[in-house]
Amino acid sequence: MEEILTIALVSFILNVLAGVTVALISVKLSEYFRRRSEFRRMLSMLKNELDENQQKIKKDLKLLNADLQRIQGGQEPLLLSLINLRADAWNFFKSSILISSISEQILEDLCSLYTLI
């Protein structure tokens, strides 16, 4: 009789330990998959933000190139492109080989107009 009680007690303890182990593993796995899901969501948001920023940069460069061509042709730059410009225009203009023939005074006037806008 004692042997049966001992076997039952050991079996009970092993079943409890197995249940606790399964519960702990389940909690750890659910935490892992939750973090993985959050990480993927964050990567997706960052990728979308990067894509948006790249599109803005392409748009701004397109407008800036149009203005550079207008300036080289002796025309006024488009005000719309100055409003949409999101870069430091003066540094871009100074480093641009395309407008090496334009005097610095024109560039300073253009950048002061950009600053006012």
Buried (B, 14 or more C-beta within 10 A) or exposed (E): EEEEEEEEEEEEEEEEEEEEEEEEEEEEEEEEEEEEEEEEEEEEEEEEEEEEEEEEEEEBEEBBEBBBEBBEEEEEBBEEBBEBBEEEBBEBBEEBEEBEEBEEEEBEEBBEBBEEE
